[in-house]
Amino acid sequence: MQIGIITFHFGSNFGAILQAYALCNAVESLGHNVKIIDFTPERYAKDASLIQTIKDRIVNIINYRNYQIKHKRITTFREQHYKLTDHRYTTVEDINKNPPVFDAYICGSDQIWNPELFGVLSPHFLEFVPSADAMKLSYAASFGGEFLDASFKDLIGQYIRRIQHISVRETTGIDIVREVAGREAIQVMDPVFLIAPHEWEILPGHPFSGPSQYILLYTMEANNHQLLESVRYLAERRRMQVIHLSWGIRKHQGIDHVIIMDPENRTVC
């Protein structure tokens, strides 16, 4: 089959990049031809506050060199491993007017159903699909939280009811789908776990000069104190150093190394 996947493939977030690659790889391993539908919304639907924007700019200046290295590596990874549709869509109107044609469509994984990121964008629910005969599925789609704001429920419910097969990433997603659409979803694992370790290891990497054994801490919050305490406890028990992929510039007690992430893409996970 010819299969199109719509997901967050465009951010500078490690998780977003790798989940898109993994899902394509997993579906291709079943014998199908796969492309990522190159839908890249122009801007976030909800802009950051002025204070947050200033903070982000300061972090970018401090971490300029690391940001440039990261951006270059992610761009190279996309060019080498992504198969994108020939047309890039930046608006809902564009993809509705000239939709890509496939036998089946998959939305997911990642937080594509989180209205706090881009608003409720119909392409993320496969509303653009031109043929009634085409199969529409979600894989490990996430709402990004335990609850939906009431203002989003009716529209999201309408969209989800038109998807034949629904799977979500979290158990809370099952409850949300049942509430807003009256449908039963199943929980599946993040697609990065659909690929065996040896398949990840054959990807070209970059030399790492840090410790041979370490705990890697990756969070979406700069100051999650409970998680930091747990990591410090584990590090002492295992006698390992801790490397923190952080959104902030502060080095917390018990953290040995900090790698600052790109704050402009902090909401895409």
N, C-alpha and C positions, 0 to 999 in steps of 0.2 A: 504493500500500500504506500501511497504518497501521503505523508503525515506532516502537518504544520503545528509547531509549538509556539505559543505566545506566553512570554514570561518576562521577568526582569533580567535581561541579558546585557543591559547597557550601563549599569552603575559601576563605580570603582570599588565595589565592596567584594571582598574575597568570596563570601558565601553566595552572593548573587551570580558571580561569574562561574563558580564551580558547579552549582546546582543546575545551571542551564546546560553546561557541558555534559554533566552526568546523565541528565534525563535524555538528551539526544543520543548519547552513547548506548544507554540501556535499551531504548526503543529500536535503534539500528541493529543491536545484537539479536533482535527477534526477527530480522530479515526485512525490515522496512526501510524506505528512503525517507529521510527526515530533514526538514529545514526549520530554522527559527524564523518566525514571522517578525520582520524588523519594524516593530511598532515602538517608537521612542517618543513618548509625550514631550511636548515642548518645555513645559515647566511643571513643577509641583503645583497641585491645586491649592495647597495651603502654604503660603510663604512663611519663612522663619521670622521671628521678631527682630527688631533692630538691634537689641542687645545681643541676641544669639548670633546674628550676622557678623557683628563686630568681633565677638569672641572667635568665630570660625576663621575670620580673616587673620587674626593674630596668630592662631595656631598654624595656619597655612604659611605665614611668613617665617615663623620659627622652624617649621618642619619642611621648608621649601625643597631642599635637596632630596629628602626621602620621598616626598610626594611626587617629584618628577620621575624618580626611579620606578616607583610603584606604577605610575600612570603608563610609563613606557612598557613595562612588563605586561600589564593587563591588556594594553592595546595589541601587543605582539601576540599574546595568547588568543585573543579574539580572532585576529587575522589568520592564525594557523589552525584553529580548531573549531571555529563556528562556520556553519553553512547557513547563510542568511538568504532571505528572499531578495530578488533583484531590486524590488521597490522598497524604499524606506517610507514608512508612514509616520507622520508626526501629529496628525489630528484624527479625531473620530470620523469627521466628514470624509477625509481622504480614504480611509480603509473601508468605509461603507460604500463609497462610490466605485472603488476599484479593488475589490477584495481578492486576496490570494486564493487560488483554487487547489484544494487537496481532497483526498478521500476521507480523511479523518483529521480532527483538530483537537489539540490538547491545550488547556489553559493550566498553567502551574509549572513548577511549584512556586515557592516563595510567597510573600505577602501581597499577591496580586488582588486579593479581595479585601484589602485593608483600605477603607474609604478615607482614612486620615492621611494617606500618602498622596494620592492623586485625585481624590473624590471618587465617585462611582463611575468608572469608565466602562462603557458597554463592551468594547473589544476584549477586555479582560474576562468577560463572561461569554465570549464567542458569539455575540449578537450580529456580527458582520457576515457570518457564514452564509454563502449565497445559495447553497443547495439544501433542500429539506432531506435529501437522502444521505448527506454526509454525517458521519458519526461525530458527536461532540462529547468530550470527556474532560473532567478536571483531574489533575494528579497532584496530590499533596498541597492543594491551594490553602492559603492561610488568611484568616481575617486579622491577624496581628494582635488579637486580644481575646478576652473571655466574653465580651459583650459587644453588641452593635448599638450605636445611637439610634433612637427611635426614628429619626428623620431619614435614615437610610434603609430601613427594613423592608418597606413595601417594594421599592424599586429593585433591590438586590434579590428579594424573594421572587419577583417576576422573572428576572434573568436566570436564576438558578433552576427554576422549574422547567426551563427549556433545554437543559443539559441532560443527556441521556444517562450518563454514568458519572457519579460524583464521589470523589475521594478527597479527604482533607488531611492536613498535617497534624492537627491537635485534636484531642478528644472534645475540647470546647467547640471546635468547628462543627462536630456532629450535632451538638445541641443547637447551635445557631442555624444550621441548615434546616433542622427539624422545625425550629420556631418560625423562621421567615418564609420557608418554602413548602413545609409539610412533606419533605422528602427525607429519605434515610441515606446518609452518607457513610462511607467506611473510612477508617483511619489507616493511612499508609506511612511508610518511612520516608524521610527526606531522600531524594534521588542520589545524593552523594554516597549513600550506603548500598545502592544497587550495583555499584562497581566494586569488584574485588580489589584488595590492597595492591596486588601486583600490577593491576592495570593503571593505577595512579602512579606507581613508581616508575613506569616506563616513560611518563611525560618528561620532557626536558625541564630540568630544574636549575637552580642557582646555588653555588657553594654556600654553605652555612658555617660560619666560623664560631658559633656558640657551643655550649656544652653538648655532649653526645646524648645525654638524657636530661629531660626537663619537663616541666608542666607548662603547657601553653594555655594562657587565660585569654579568652575572647568574649567580650561582653558588648552589649548595646548601650550600656550605661557607664558613665565615667566614675560614679561613686556608689557601687553596690556593696555596701559594707558587709552584709551577711555573706556574700559570695567571696569577698576578699578574706574574711576570717576563715572560711572553709578551705580556701586555697593555701593560706599560711599554715593551717593545721596539717593539710596533706603534704605540703612541702617538707615540714619538719619530720613527719612520719617516714616519708620516702627518701629523705635527704637529697632532694632535687632542687635545682634553681627554678625560678618562675619567670617566664617571659610573658609580658602583658601586651596584647594588641589593644591599644587604648584609644578612646575618642578624645581624651583630655591630654594635658601636658604634665600633669602632676604624677610624680612617682610615689606610690603608696608604700608604707612600711611593709617589709617582707617581700617586696617585688625586686628582683635582681636586674631585670632589663625591661625597658618600655619601648615599644614601637608604636609611634603615633599614627593613627588612621587618618583618612581624609574626611574632615568634618562635613564637607559639603554634601556627602552622600550618606550621612549618618542614618537616614530613615529607611534606606533600602537594605533589607537583610536577607 
